């Protein structure tokens, strides 16, 4: 399964729309938006490509909060891989798990294999022994600069996951 990853679109404030996504995400089965959506029109645009799930960002208000696609955290299992989608990654919450694995997990939920998050506007892939954490950066305002941004692709196959970052033009 191929999953498109996007975050921090800030539409329509940083840019009005993202026409390049039709090409970049053309073969994905699902799109995960890691928050700071601003207006649900971006989710509608993405949904013309593939089904969409989104995390609520710290700057999301109004209709975004009542949209059925938007939750604080989405937890899903795809081909044996547990994926968590959220907006803000607090390193202190995940440090023990990244370092020591499931034995250090102190929550009631099953720990994720993949963590997809946003908020920081910097693309990053961190492959640990127990956790793959991915932020696609910002599609419209990377590193808080008005330049073309980044998105990600997550490929899940038979219990394993691989991520990559794509530069938009």
N, C-alpha and C positions, 0 to 999 in steps of 0.2 A: 504494500500500500504506500502511495506517495501522498505526503501531507504538506501543504503550503503553510509557511509560518510568516506572520507579519505582526508588527507592533507599532505603537506610537505614530499612528497616521495623522492625528491632529487635523483631520479634514473637516471643514474647508479652510482652516486658518493658515496652514503652511503651504498647501497646494489645494486646488479645487477637486481634482480627481486623480486617479492612478491608471491611465489607459494601458500602460505597459504590463500590468498584472494579467491581463487577458492572455498575453503571450507567455509570460514567465510561469504562470500557474496552469497552463492549458491542459496538462495531463495529470493534475492532482485529483485525488478522490475526496479530500477533505481540506478545509482551510481553518487554521487556528489563529485567532487574532488575540495577542497578549495585552490588550488594553490601551487606554487613551485613544479611544475611537472618536470621540466628540459627537459625531452625528451618525445615526444608524444608516444613512445613505451609503456609507462605505461598506457596511455589512451587506446591504442589498446588492451593491455592485459586485462584491465578491461572491455572493450566492448565485449569480448568473454563471459562475465558473464551476463551483462545487458547493456542497453543504458547508455551513460556517458555524463554528462555536467561538465565543469570545469571552475573555476575562474582563471584569470591570476594572478600569484604570482609576487612579487617584484623581484624574481630571474629568471623569465621565459623570454627567448629570442628566437630568430631564428624561427624555424618552429612552435614552440608552439604558437607564436603570430598570425599565419595565420591559425591555425587549427580551423575548423568550430565549434568544441565542446567547444572552449575556448572563454570566454568573460570577460570583467572587472567585471560585475555583471550579474548573471542570476536571473530573477524574475519569479517564476512559481507558479501556484495554483494547488494544489492536494487535491481533495476531500474537497473543501471549505477552505483549509489552504494555506495561502500565505507564500511562502518560498523564502528568499533571500539567494543566494550563492555568497560570495565574499571572498577575501583573507585576507585583513587586516581590523580588527575591531578597529575603533577608539572610545574608550569609550566616549569621550566628545560628539561625534555626536549622541549617543544613550541614554545618561543618562536621558534626559528629557522624552523621550518616555518610557523607562523602568519604570520610577518613576510615570509619570502622564498619560500615555496612549495616545490614539489617539488625544485627545484635544491638546496635546503638540507637535504633529507631524507637522513640518514646511516644509515638502517637498511636491512636487506635486503628487508623486506616492502614491498608497495605501500602508499603513504601513504593514510590515511583521508580521505574527504570529510567524514565526520561522526564526531565523538568523543562518546560517551555515557559519563558517569562519575558517581560519587557521592562519598561520604566527608565532604563539607563541610557537609551539612545546610542548604545555601542554594541555592535554585533560581537558575539562570542560563542564559541563552542568549547566546552570543557568536558573531556572524556575521562572520567574517573573509573576506578575499579568497580564501583557499585552504582554509579549514577552518570548519565549523560545529561548535562545541562546546556540548554541552548537559548540564547536570546538573538532574535533576528535583527536587532538594532532598531532603527527607525526608518520606515519607508520614505519619510518626507523631510526629516530634520535630524540626520545623523550627527552625533557629537554636538548637537545643538547648533548646527550650521545649516544655512539654506542651500544645500547641495543635494544632488541625487542620493537617495538612501539605499538601504539594503533590505532584503527579505531572506527567508531560509527555506530549505526543503528538508523534510525528514522522510527517510525511506525506512519502512518497517517490513521485515520479511522473516518469517519463521522464528520469532522470538528474539531477533536482534534488530538494532536500530542504528542508522547512520545519518548524520546531519551535514549539511553544507550551507554556506552563505553565498548569496548571489548579489552582485552589485547592480543596481538599477541605473539606467542611462538617462 
